[in-house]
Amino acid sequence: MKSLRKVMVGIDEAGRGSLVGDLFVVAVAVASDRRVELAEAGVRDSKLLSRSRRYELLLKVIECSEAIIVNRITPEEIDRENINDLEVRAVERSVRHLKSRGLNPVRIVIDEIAGREKQVEAVCRKYFPDVEVVMEPGADRDFIEVSAASIVAKTMRDLHIRSLSNIYGEIGSGYPSDPRTISWLNKVRSAGHIPRCVRMSWKTVRRGVSRTLDEFVKKR
């Protein structure tokens, strides 16, 4: 049975600029009459929230959502293909799943994927011809449904990095601005074994790596 409620969809990602770990692209569908409830609970851009607060609000997002779709994009995929194209395909998987669930959103808002405005709009209208499509920078700050998606994406990413740290040692955040991440990368590089969770195509990884790196990548 198709939903008769007016639904707004927000799509956001976490881990795009990371050296380590998966990229998470999340879509959250929220009935319009529950958006105020999310705002009153304190839902906002995940970057403005502590980790513990994100975990608390995740439960509220789940409670208020008609659907949550999580896409994981692995480092190996990112090394092989353009990351913007991978994100567009994740958006398509999300809207296709919404269609299969019988949801009919009136608006889909996506945090900016640079240079992919036309592709994203085409993908969304392929499944929902009359939907309003909004893609702009800072959408996770300006639209509550995208804020909700950012909370889910960042929480999934945090849990993923924690699991990698349990396996490979303390990774830090996985971002090149984090000294813990760079220290860990130098350590595993010196040991001669770079795990599959590292994005080998990132310049920071290639800098200072031995000439055998290309051969190593092929063997992966």
MARGU-515279 format. One record per atom (N, C-alpha, C): x, y, z; residue in one letter. Coordinates in steps of 0.02 Angstrom, whole numbers, plus 32768, in hexadecimal, padded with zeros to 4 digits. Atoms other than C-alpha are relative to their C-alpha. Layout:
XYZA ...
% end
This chain:
802A7FC48000M 800080008000M 802C803E8000M 7FD77FC48005K 804780A97FD0K 7FEF80318037K 80097FD07FCBS 8063812D8052S 7FDB803D7FE6S 80257FC48013L 7FE881BE804DL 801D803D8023L 7FE37FC87FDBR 8054822980BFR 803280257FD4R 7FD07FD78026K 80B982B88077K 80467FF3801DK 7FBE80157FEAV 816E827F807FV 8036802C7FE2V 7FC57FDC8015M 820F82E38076M 803C7FD28009M 7FC5802B7FFDV 82B3828A8051V 803F802A8003V 7FBF7FE07FFCG 836082C38086G 80377FCD7FF3G 7FC8802D800FI 840282768045I 804280248010I 7FBF7FE47FEED 84B08294808DD 80337FC78006D 7FCA80317FFCE 8558823D809CE 802E800E803BE 7FCC7FF97FCEA 85E28220811AA 803C7FD77FEBA 7FC280238011G 869781F480F7G 801B800F7FBCG 7FEA7FF28044R 86AE8244804ER 804B800F7FFCR 7FBA7FEB8004G 875882928073G 80307FD68028G 7FD7802A7FD5S 879A820580DES 80357FDA7FD9S 7FCD802C801CL 883981A480BDL 7FF07FB7800CL 800C80457FE8V 87F5810A8114V 7FB67FF38007V 804480167FF4G 875280AB8112G 7FCE80117FCAG 80367FF98031D 86AE80AB80B5D 7FE280478001D 802A7FC58007L 8648813E8077L 7FB87FEA8009L 804680117FF3F 8595813980B8F 7FD380367FE1F 80327FD3801DV 850781878053V 7FBC7FE98019V 803E80137FDDV 8462818A80B1V 7FC5802B7FE8V 803F7FDE800FA 83B081B6807FA 7FD07FF58039A 803380047FCCV 832D81DD8103V 7FC0801F7FE6V 80427FE88015A 827581EE80D8A 7FD78011803FA 80247FE87FC4V 821282558156V 7FBD801D7FEBV 80427FE2800CA 8158827A8155A 800280498016A 7FFA7FB87FF3S 814183378151S 7FE780138045S 801B7FEE7FBED 80DC833681F2D 802D7FEB803AD 7FD180147FCBR 817182ED8251R 804180277FFER 7FC37FD88007R 81F683688217R 8009802F803CR 7FFD7FD37FC5V 81CB83E182A5V 80177FD9803DV 7FEC802B7FC8E 81DE83528320E 804B7FF48000E 7FB780098005L 828E833182E1L 8025803F8015L 7FE07FC07FF0A 82BB83E982EEA 7FFD800D804CA 80077FF47FB8E 827783F5839FE 802B7FD2802AE 7FD5802F7FDCA 82DC835C83D2A 804A80147FFCA 7FBB7FE88005G 837B83B7839BG 80257FE67FC3G 7FDF8019803DV 839E836582F2V 801B803B7FD8V 7FE07FCE802AR 841883CE828ER 803D7FE17FE0R 7FC480188022D 84B683BE8226D 802C7FD88031D 7FDC802C7FD3S 8517832C8271S 8044801C8014S 7FBF7FE37FEFK 85BA8390826DK 7FFC802E803CK 80097FD37FC7L 8571840182F3L 7FEE7FDB8040L 801580297FC8L 854A83708368L 80397FD48018L 7FCF802F7FE5S 85B5830783DCS 7FEC7FB97FEBS 800E80468012R 85C2824D83BBR 7FC87FE4802AR 8034801B7FD4S 855882228452S 7FBB801D7FEFS 80407FE08012R 84D2829F841ER 7FE67FE47FBER 8016801E803FR 84CE8256836ER 7FE07FBC800DR 801D80417FF0Y 84AF81AA83B7Y 7FBA8007801EY 80427FF47FE2E 841F81EE841FE 7FCC80137FCBE 802F7FE78033L 83D18247838AL 7FF27FCC7FCAL 800C80358031L 83E581AF831AL 7FBF7FDB8010L 803D80227FECL 835C815B837EL 7FC180287FEEL 80387FD48012K 82EA81F18361K 7FF57FFF7FB4K 800580028049V 831081EF82A7V 7FDE7FBF7FEAV 801E80408011I 82E48137829DI 7FB580018010I 80467FFD7FEBE 8242815682FCE 7FD580297FD0E 80277FD18029C 820C81E48289C 80027FF27FB5C 7FF5800B8048S 8241819B81E1S 7FD17FCD7FE3S 802680318026E 81D88143815FE 802F7FCB7FE2E 7FCE802E801BA 827780F48118A 8045801E800AA 7FBA7FEC7FFDI 833480FA812FI 80277FD07FD4I 7FD9802A802EI 83A780BA80A5I 804980128008I 7FB97FF57FF6V 846180A580C6V 80277FDF7FC8V 7FD4801A8035N 84DD80918036N 804880048018N 7FB980017FEFR 8591805E8056R 80297FFC7FC0R 7FD38000803AI 861880867FD5I 80467FF2801AI 7FC080177FE4T 86BC802B7FF4T 803C80257FE3T 7FC37FE2801AP 876E806C7FE0P 80147FE57FBBP 7FEE801D8041E 878A7FF47F4FE 7FD6801D7FC8E 802B7FE08032E 86F5803D7EF2E 801880487FF3E 7FEA7FBA8006I 873480EE7F15I 804280047FD9I 7FC080018024D 87E280BF7ED3D 7FF57FF27FB5D 800C80128046R 8796807B7E31R 7FD980357FDAR 802F7FD68023E 871380FE7E0AE 7FFE8047801DE 80087FBB7FE9N 86E881B67E1AN 7FCF8001803AN 802980017FC3I 86A181D67EC7I 7FBD80237FF6I 803F7FDF800EN 861C824E7E85N 7FCF7FD17FDBN 802A80308024D 85DB81C87E0DD 7FE67FCB8030D 801580327FCFL 85D6814B7E9CL 7FC8801B802DL 80347FE17FD7E 857081C57F04E 7FBD80057FDAE 803D7FFC8028V 84F481E07E76V 7FDE7FBC7FFDV 801D80448002R 84DC81247E68R 7FE17FED8043R 801D800D7FBEA 84BF811B7F24A 7FBD80258008A 80407FDB7FFFV 843981A17F12V 7FCB7FD97FD8V 803180268027E 83E7813A7E89E 7FE97FC18025E 8015803B7FDAR 83E8809C7EF4R 7FCE80148037R 802B7FE97FCAS 839781007F7FS 7FBA80107FE7S 80427FED8018V 830A814A7F18V 7FDB7FC47FE2V 8020803E8019R 82EB80A27EC3R 7FE27FD8803AR 801A80247FC6H 82D780547F6FH 7FC28023801CH 803B7FDB7FE9L 825F80DE7FA4L 7FC47FEF7FD5L 80368011802EK 81F880B87F09K 7FE57FBA800FK 801580447FF2S 81F57FFF7F33S 7FD97FFB8042S 80237FFF7FC0R 81B6802A7FE1R 7FBB80217FFBR 80417FE0800AG 812080857F97G 7FFD80488018G 7FFF7FBA7FEBL 815881307FD3L 8001802D7FC2L 80037FD28038N 813981C77F64N 801380468018N 7FEA7FC07FE4P 81A3825A7F9FP 7FED803C7FD5P 800E7FC28024V 8172830B7F72V 804080287FF7V 7FC17FDB8008R 822483497F8AR 803A7FD28015R 7FC280227FEFI 82D282FB7F89I 803880348003I 7FCB7FCE7FF6V 836083657FCFV 80427FDB800AV 7FBF80217FFDI 841683317FB6I 80368034800FI 7FC57FD57FF5D 84B283807FFFD 802B7FFD7FC0D 7FE27FF78043E 851883BC7F6AE 80317FC87FEDE 7FCF802B8021I 857283407EF9I 801A80287FC5I 7FE77FCE8030A 85E083B57E94A 7FFC7FE87FB8A 8003800D8047G 85BA83BA7DDBG 7FCF7FC97FEBG 802C80388011R 853383347DE4R 7FB680148008R 80457FE97FF6E 8495839F7DF2E 7FD07FE07FCEE 802C801A8033K 844A83667D4DK 7FF67FB58006K 800680497FF8Q 847182AE7D6AQ 7FD47FEE803AQ 8028800E7FC4V 842682B17E18V 7FB6800E7FF3V 80467FF0800FE 838883077DDCE 7FE17FCC7FD2E 80198033802EA 8376828A7D4EA 7FF27FBE8023A 8009803E7FDAV 838C81F77DC4V 7FC18003802BV 803B7FFA7FD4C 830882387E3DC 7FC080007FD8C 803D7FFA8029R 828B82627DB4R 7FF27FC07FD8R 800A80418020K 82A581B77D65K 7FCD7FD68026K 802C80277FD5Y 8248816D7DF8Y 7FC480288019Y 80357FD47FE7F 81E182037E31F 7FFC803D7FD2F 7FFF7FCC8033P 81BA82707D99P 7FEC80468019P 80187FBF7FE9D 816482FB7DFBD 8023801A803FD 7FE07FEC7FC1V 81D983067E90V 802980407FF7V 7FD47FC77FFEE 822F83A87EBDE 80457FE88016E 7FBC80157FF0V 82EC838D7EBCV 8029803D8012V 7FD57FC97FE8V 835E83FF7F21V 80447FE3800FV 7FBC80147FEEM 841B83EB7F25M 8029803F800AM 7FDB7FC37FF2E 8483846F7F7AE 80317FF58039E 7FD280067FC8P 851984847FEDP 7FDF80188041P 801D7FEC7FC0G 84ED848F80A5G 7FB97FE7800AG 8044801A7FF8A 844B842D808EA 7FF87FDE8043A 800480217FBFD 847583CC812DD 7FF580338039D 800D7FCB7FCFR 846A84728188R 7FBB801F7FF7R 803C7FDA800FD 83D084BA8132D 7FC07FD77FFBD 803C802B8008F 835A8424811EF 80037FC98034F 8000802F7FC9I 832883B981B2I 80067FB87FE9I 7FFB80448018E 8316831C8149E 80477FED7FECE 7FB9800D8011V 83CA832E810CV 80297FFD8041V 7FDF80057FBES 8403834F81BFS 7FF77FBA801DS 800D80437FE7A 83B082AB81EEA 802B7FCC7FDBA 7FD5802E8028A 840B82518160A 804980078015A 7FBA7FF67FECS 84AF829F8197S 800F7FDE8043S 7FF780227FBFI 8497825B8248I 80077FB57FF7I 7FFB8048800DV 847881AB8208V 80437FEF7FDFV 7FC2800E8024A 850B81B3818FA 803D8006802DA 7FC67FF67FD4K 858481F88210K 80047FCA8036K 800080347FCDT 854F81798294T 80177FBE7FE2T 7FEA803E8021M 856480E8821AM 804B80027FF1M 7FB97FF8800ER 860D812C81E8R 802A7FF98040R 7FDD80057FC0D 8644813E829FD 80067FB78016D 7FFF80467FECL 8614808A82C4L 802E7FD77FD2L 7FD480228031H 866E804F8226H 8049800C8012H 7FBB7FF17FEFI 870F80A88255I 80147FDF8042I 7FF180217FC0R 870480648306R 800E7FB67FF4R 7FF48047800ES 86F77FB382C1S 80437FF67FDDS 7FBE80058021L 878F7FD18251L 803880098032L 7FCE7FF67FCCS 87F1801282E7S 80097FC2802BS 7FFC803E7FDAN 87C87F738344N 80297FCB7FDCN 7FDC80318028I 88147F1082B6I 804880157FF3I 7FBF7FEA8019Y 88A77F7B827DY 8026802E802FY 7FE17FD07FD4G 88D17FE78312G 7FE080457FF9G 80207FBE7FFDE 889F809A833DE 800B80277FC0E 7FFD7FDE8040I 887780F08298I 7FF3804B8007I 80177FBB7FFAG 8834819382DCG 7FC080097FD8G 803D7FF28026S 87AD81E58272S 80027FE47FB9S 7FF880168045G 87F481A681CDG 800D80387FCFG 7FF87FC6802CY 880882578189Y 804980188000Y 7FBA7FEA8005P 88AE82A2814CP 801380388030P 7FF27FCA7FD0S 889D833381C7S 800C7FE58046S 7FFA801F7FBED 88A482B9825AD 80467FE38008D 7FBD801B7FF5P 8957829C829BP 80017FB68012P 800480477FEER 892081F382E1R 7FFA7FD57FC2R 80098026803ET 88EB81BA8234T 80427FFD7FD9T 7FC07FFE8024I 898F81F281E4I 80347FD58022I 7FD1802A7FDAS 89F3819F826FS 7FF27FB67FF3S 80128046800EW 899380FD8255W 80137FEC7FB9W 7FF0800F8045L 89A981068199L 804B7FF57FF7L 7FB780088005N 8A65811F81A9N 80177FBF801FN 7FED803D7FDDK 8A6E808C8221K 7FF27FC37FD4K 8010803A8029V 8A13801181AFV 802880017FBEV 7FD97FFB803DR 8A7180528118R 80477FE7800CR 7FBD80177FEES 8B1880358170S 80037FB58009S 800380487FF5A 8AE07F86819CA 7FF87FD97FBFA 800580208042G 8AC67F6480E3G 7FBC7FE27FF0G 8042801B800EH 8A0D7F3B80EDH 7FCC8036800AH 80357FCD7FFDI 89887FBB80C3I 7FBD7FDD7FF8I 803F80258002P 88DB7F7680ECP 7FD180187FC9P 80307FEF8034R 884C7F75806FR 7FD4803B8012R 802B7FC97FEBC 87F17FF980D6C 801E80447FEDC 7FE07FC18014V 886D807D8096V 7FF180107FB7V 800D7FEA8045R 884380E17FFAR 8044800E7FDFR 7FBD7FFE801BM 88E180C27F97M 800A80387FCDM 7FFA7FCC8034S 88BB81467F12S 80088046801DS 7FFA7FBE7FE2W 88BF81D67F90W 804980168000W 7FBC7FE68006K 895982457F79K 80277FF98041K 7FDE80057FBFT 898082438033T 801B7FBA800BT 7FE980457FF9V 898F8185802BV 803B7FF47FD3V 7FCA800C8031R 89FC81867F90R 804080258011R 7FC57FD87FF1R 8A71820B7FD3R 802F7FD9802DR 7FCE80227FD7G 8B0F81B78012G 7FFB7FB47FFFG 800580488003V 8AD581077FE6V 80337FE57FCFV 7FCC801D802AS 8B5480937F97S 7FE77FF57FB9S 801180088047R 8B5980737EDCR 7FD87FC07FF4R 8025803E8009T 8B077FCA7EF9T 7FB58009800BT 80467FF47FEFL 8A60801C7F24L 7FD17FEA7FC7L 802C80108038D 8A14800A7E75D 7FF77FB47FFBD 800580488003E 8A3C7F517E76E 7FD47FE68039E 802780147FC5F 89F17F427F24F 7FB6800B7FF3F 80457FF0800EV 89507F977EEBV 7FE27FCC7FD1V 801980318030K 893F7F1E7E58K 7FF17FBE8021K 8009803F7FDEK 894F7E8A7ECDK 7FC28001802DK 803C7FFB7FD7R 88C07ECC7F38R 7FC47FEC7FD8R 
% end
